[in-house]
Structures are given as structure tokens and as C-alpha cells.
Amino acid sequence: MFISYIMKETIVRQCLDILKRDDIKHHLRLLFTPVIELIVIELNPYIYIGLALFFLIFLLLLAILSLLILLLRNKKSI
């Protein structure tokens, strides 16, 4: 059991050492750039919809707050 733990540690350490090399980083970046761009392109409409809903909710909350303030002012004057 101890030997398998040591072997796992050495394998993990070797993998991390390989991933620290600049040429490997460059190749991984080249590999994942199209995938990330595709994900961003696919999520772009949903991001815009989410932002639009966020601003709509913000405007509705402002309207509710202003109506509440108006109601409290009118209630005090009565």
C-alpha cells in the first residue's frame, strides 16, 4: 500500500513537472483556445439575455421602491 502511494506521488509529480514546461503550456493553450472560443460563442446569447433580465429586474425594483415611497408619503399626509 505504501509503495503504491509513493508510485502515485511520483507519477503526479512527473505530470506536474511536465505541465510546468513552457512548450507544453503553449501547446495546451493552442489546443484549448478553439474549445473555449466555441463555448463563449455558444453562451453569448444567454449572457445577453441574463444581462437584460438583470437590468429589467433592477428597473422593476426601482419602480416598486418609488411606488412604496409615494404610498408612505401619501399615508403620512392623510
Helices and strands as residue ranges (DSSP letters): H 2-19, H 22-77
